[in-house]
Amino acid sequence: GLANQGETNSKILQEIAANHYQKEKIAISTFGVGEDFNENLMTNLAEYGHGNYYFIDKSEKIPEIFRKEMQGLLSVVAQKAKLKIQFPTDYIQVLKSYGYEHNVSKNEILIDYNDLFAEEEKVVVLKLKLQKPIDRSLDFMIKFTYQDANANHAEKELTKQLTLIPTEDKNLIAKNINEEVIKHKILFLANERFEMATAKVDERDYEKAKSILKE
């Protein structure tokens, strides 16, 4: 739960976790026990290591959480799973992805999930920037490819098209607000702010750290 021996720089530890996943497909899950641990470090190691993060407030919960994690390893339903999102580059710039690392190639965002387990949910939030005002509908083609572990690793593909429609109708906007997306956005942004504040504390700039946390 704490980086207090050997390499202690959280960003370098994140890179180590990410490199092991990218080169060897070794994922890492982290378990924060009690209250005396670095939650920011634990969540980031799991994020960059393509694993899961668990908070354990009571020791009695440890067997159940480890059982869940081990069952997941035994219930792989998809391998080499990848999410591809084609987007209109003349209007949209991709600034960041939260939840998983991404690569951008020309007009396509690529997110590599590797293995997926039965009933597992994955969340990715993309931060986009408009290059210019939207004067027409914009299409985003979503493609999910994987090898079906229950069908002799047959190649499978799922596609879906999302359309962004510009409007000034406030009622229509309110009707289409996705509360689940907003919830995840708040969580990811709060974690990002906490990282920034932690960095300022490491620099002994306590006033700036307080300002970031207050914001």
SULWO-V957975 format. One record per pair of residues at least 12 apart in sequence whose ideal C-beta (glycine too) atoms are under 10 Angstrom apart, sorted by the first residue. I is the first residue (numbers start at 1). GAP is how many residues later the second one is. D is the distance in whole Angstrom. If there is no record, write none. Layout:
# SULWO-V957975
I:GAP:D / I:GAP:D
This chain:
# SULWO-V957975
1:29:8 / 1:30:8 / 1:31:6 / 1:32:6 / 1:33:8 / 1:34:10 / 1:35:7 / 1:36:3 / 1:37:6 / 1:38:9 / 1:40:8 / 1:41:6 / 1:55:10 / 2:30:10 / 2:34:8 / 2:35:6 / 2:36:6 / 2:39:8 / 2:40:9 / 3:35:7 / 3:38:6 / 3:42:9 / 4:34:9 / 8:30:10 / 8:33:9 / 9:193:9 / 10:28:8 / 10:30:7 / 10:31:5 / 10:34:7 / 10:35:8 / 10:185:8 / 10:188:8 / 10:189:9 / 10:192:9 / 11:33:9 / 11:37:10 / 11:184:9 / 11:188:9 / 13:28:7 / 13:31:8 / 13:32:6 / 13:35:9 / 13:36:10 / 14:27:9 / 14:30:5 / 14:31:7 / 14:33:8 / 14:34:4 / 14:35:8 / 14:87:10 / 15:33:8 / 16:12:9 / 16:29:9 / 16:32:9 / 16:33:9 / 17:13:9 / 17:27:8 / 17:28:5 / 17:29:8 / 17:30:9 / 17:31:5 / 17:32:4 / 17:33:8 / 17:34:8 / 18:26:10 / 18:27:9 / 18:29:9 / 18:30:4 / 18:31:7 / 18:32:8 / 18:83:7 / 19:29:9 / 19:30:10 / 20:28:10 / 20:29:7 / 20:30:10 / 21:27:8 / 21:28:6 / 21:29:5 / 21:30:8 / 21:80:9 / 21:91:9 / 21:93:7 / 22:26:10 / 22:28:9 / 22:79:9 / 22:90:8 / 22:92:10 / 25:25:9 / 25:54:9 / 25:55:9 / 25:87:10 / 25:89:6 / 25:90:8 / 26:23:8 / 26:24:9 / 26:25:9 / 26:88:10 / 27:19:9 / 27:22:6 / 27:23:5 / 27:24:4 / 27:25:9 / 27:46:10 / 27:87:7 / 27:88:8 / 28:17:6 / 28:18:7 / 28:19:10 / 28:20:8 / 28:21:3 / 28:22:8 / 28:23:5 / 28:24:9 / 28:25:10 / 29:13:10 / 29:16:9 / 29:17:6 / 29:20:8 / 29:21:9 / 29:22:4 / 29:23:5 / 29:24:7 / 29:25:7 / 29:36:9 / 29:37:10 / 29:40:6 / 29:43:9 / 29:44:10 / 30:12:4 / 30:13:7 / 30:14:9 / 30:15:5 / 30:16:5 / 30:17:9 / 30:19:8 / 30:21:7 / 30:22:8 / 30:23:5 / 30:24:7 / 30:25:10 / 31:15:9 / 31:21:9 / 31:22:8 / 31:23:5 / 31:24:8 / 31:25:6 / 31:30:10 / 31:31:8 / 31:34:7 / 31:35:8 / 31:38:9 / 32:14:10 / 32:21:7 / 32:22:7 / 32:23:5 / 32:24:7 / 32:25:9 / 33:21:9 / 33:22:8 / 33:23:5 / 33:24:8 / 33:25:9 / 33:26:7 / 33:28:9 / 33:29:8 / 34:21:9 / 34:22:8 / 34:23:7 / 34:24:9 / 34:25:9 / 35:20:10 / 35:22:8 / 37:18:9 / 37:19:10 / 38:160:9 / 39:14:8 / 39:16:7 / 39:152:9 / 39:155:8 / 40:151:7 / 40:154:6 / 40:155:6 / 40:157:9 / 40:158:6 / 41:154:10 / 41:157:9 / 42:12:9 / 42:13:8 / 43:12:9 / 43:144:10 / 43:148:6 / 43:151:9 / 43:152:10 / 44:147:8 / 44:151:8 / 47:51:9 / 47:52:7 / 47:53:7 / 47:54:8 / 47:141:10 / 47:144:9 / 48:52:9 / 48:53:7 / 50:50:7 / 50:51:9 / 50:62:8 / 50:63:7 / 50:64:6 / 50:65:9 / 50:72:10 / 51:18:9 / 51:21:10 / 52:13:9 / 52:16:9 / 52:17:7 / 52:20:8 / 52:65:10 / 52:68:9 / 54:12:9 / 54:14:9 / 54:15:8 / 68:49:10 / 69:48:10 / 71:46:8 / 71:47:9 / 72:43:9 / 72:44:10 / 72:45:4 / 72:46:8 / 72:47:9 / 72:48:7 / 73:42:9 / 73:44:8 / 74:43:9 / 74:44:9 / 75:41:10 / 75:42:5 / 75:43:4 / 75:44:8 / 75:45:9 / 75:74:9 / 76:38:10 / 76:39:5 / 76:40:7 / 76:41:6 / 76:42:8 / 76:44:10 / 76:73:5 / 76:74:9 / 77:38:9 / 77:39:6 / 77:40:7 / 77:41:5 / 77:42:9 / 77:43:8 / 77:69:9 / 77:71:7 / 77:72:5 / 77:73:6 / 77:74:10 / 78:35:8 / 78:36:9 / 78:37:7 / 78:38:4 / 78:39:8 / 78:40:9 / 78:42:9 / 78:66:9 / 78:67:9 / 78:68:4 / 78:69:7 / 78:70:7 / 78:71:6 / 78:72:9 / 78:75:10 / 78:78:8 / 79:34:9 / 79:35:7 / 79:36:5 / 79:37:8 / 79:67:7 / 79:68:5 / 79:69:8 / 79:70:6 / 79:74:7 / 80:32:9 / 80:33:9 / 80:34:7 / 80:35:8 / 80:36:10 / 80:65:8 / 80:66:6 / 80:67:5 / 80:69:10 / 80:73:9 / 80:75:9 / 81:30:9 / 81:31:8 / 81:32:4 / 81:33:7 / 81:34:7 / 81:35:5 / 81:41:9 / 81:63:7 / 81:64:7 / 81:65:4 / 81:66:8 / 81:75:9 / 82:28:6 / 82:29:7 / 82:30:6 / 82:31:7 / 82:32:9 / 82:61:8 / 82:62:7 / 82:63:5 / 82:64:7 / 83:17:8 / 83:19:9 / 83:26:8 / 83:27:7 / 83:28:4 / 83:29:8 / 83:30:7 / 83:39:8 / 83:41:7 / 83:59:7 / 83:60:8 / 83:61:5 / 83:62:8 / 83:63:10 / 83:75:10 / 84:21:9 / 84:24:6 / 84:25:7 / 84:26:6 / 84:27:8 / 84:57:8 / 84:58:8 / 84:59:4 / 84:60:8 / 84:61:7 / 84:73:10 / 84:75:10 / 85:12:10 / 85:17:9 / 85:19:10 / 85:22:9 / 85:23:7 / 85:24:4 / 85:25:8 / 85:26:8 / 85:39:9 / 85:41:8 / 85:55:6 / 85:56:7 / 85:57:6 / 85:58:8 / 85:59:10 / 85:77:9 / 86:20:9 / 86:21:6 / 86:22:5 / 86:23:8 / 86:53:8 / 86:54:7 / 86:55:4 / 86:56:8 / 86:57:8 / 86:75:9 / 87:17:9 / 87:20:6 / 87:21:8 / 87:22:7 / 87:39:9 / 87:41:8 / 87:51:8 / 87:52:9 / 87:53:5 / 87:54:8 / 87:75:10 / 87:77:10 / 88:19:7 / 88:43:9 / 88:46:9 / 88:48:9 / 88:49:10 / 88:50:5 / 88:51:7 / 88:52:8 / 88:76:9 / 89:15:9 / 89:17:7 / 89:18:5 / 89:19:9 / 89:42:8 / 90:17:9 / 90:41:7 / 90:42:8 / 90:48:9 / 91:37:9 / 91:38:10 / 91:39:6 / 91:40:6 / 91:41:6 / 91:42:9 / 91:43:6 / 91:44:9 / 91:45:9 / 91:47:6 / 91:73:9 / 92:15:9 / 92:17:10 / 92:34:10 / 92:36:5 / 92:37:7 / 92:38:7 / 92:39:7 / 92:40:10 / 92:42:9 / 92:46:7 / 92:48:8 / 92:72:9 / 93:34:10 / 93:35:7 / 93:36:4 / 93:37:8 / 93:38:6 / 94:14:10 / 94:15:6 / 94:32:6 / 94:33:8 / 94:34:6 / 94:35:8 / 95:31:8 / 95:32:4 / 95:33:7 / 95:34:5 / 96:29:9 / 96:30:7 / 96:31:4 / 96:32:9 / 96:33:10 / 96:92:9 / 96:96:9 / 97:12:7 / 97:14:7 / 97:27:6 / 97:28:7 / 97:29:5 / 97:30:7 / 97:91:10 / 98:25:8 / 98:26:7 / 98:27:4 / 98:28:8 / 98:29:7 / 98:86:8 / 98:87:8 / 98:89:9 / 98:90:4 / 98:91:8 / 98:93:8 / 98:94:8 / 99:12:9 / 99:23:7 / 99:24:5 / 99:25:5 / 99:26:6 / 99:27:9 / 99:85:8 / 99:88:10 / 99:89:7 / 100:12:8 / 100:13:7 / 100:22:7 / 100:23:9 / 100:24:5 / 100:25:10 / 101:23:10 / 102:22:8 / 102:24:8 / 107:34:10 / 108:33:9 / 108:35:9 / 109:15:9 / 109:17:7 / 109:19:10 / 109:31:9 / 109:33:10 / 110:33:10 / 111:13:6 / 111:15:9 / 111:33:10 / 113:31:9 / 113:33:8 / 114:32:10 / 115:31:9 / 115:32:10 / 115:34:8 / 116:28:10 / 116:30:7 / 116:33:9 / 117:32:10 / 118:31:10 / 118:32:9 / 123:57:9 / 123:58:9 / 123:60:10 / 123:61:5 / 123:64:9 / 123:65:9 / 124:60:9 / 124:64:10 / 125:56:7 / 125:57:10 / 125:59:5 / 125:60:6 / 125:62:9 / 125:63:6 / 125:64:9 / 126:14:10 / 127:58:9 / 127:61:9 / 127:62:9 / 127:65:10 / 128:12:10 / 128:36:10 / 133:33:8 / 134:30:7 / 134:31:9 / 134:32:4 / 134:33:10 / 135:31:7 / 136:28:10 / 136:29:9 / 136:30:7 / 137:26:5 / 137:27:7 / 137:28:5 / 137:29:7 / 138:24:9 / 138:25:7 / 138:26:4 / 138:27:8 / 138:28:8 / 139:22:6 / 139:23:7 / 139:24:5 / 139:25:8 / 140:20:9 / 140:21:7 / 140:22:4 / 140:23:7 / 140:24:7 / 141:18:7 / 141:19:8 / 141:20:5 / 141:21:8 / 142:16:8 / 142:17:7 / 142:18:5 / 142:19:7 / 142:20:6 / 143:14:7 / 143:15:7 / 143:16:5 / 143:17:8 / 143:18:10 / 144:12:9 / 144:13:7 / 144:14:4 / 144:15:8 / 144:16:8 / 145:12:5 / 145:13:8 / 145:14:9 / 146:12:8 / 190:23:10 / 192:20:10 / 193:19:6 / 193:20:7 / 193:21:10 / 193:22:7 / 194:15:10 / 194:18:8 / 194:19:7 / 195:17:9 / 196:12:9 / 196:13:8 / 196:16:5 / 196:17:9 / 196:19:9 / 197:12:4 / 197:13:8 / 197:14:9 / 197:15:4 / 197:16:5 / 197:17:10 / 197:18:9 / 198:14:9 / 198:15:10 / 199:13:9 / 200:12:6 / 200:13:9 / 201:12:10
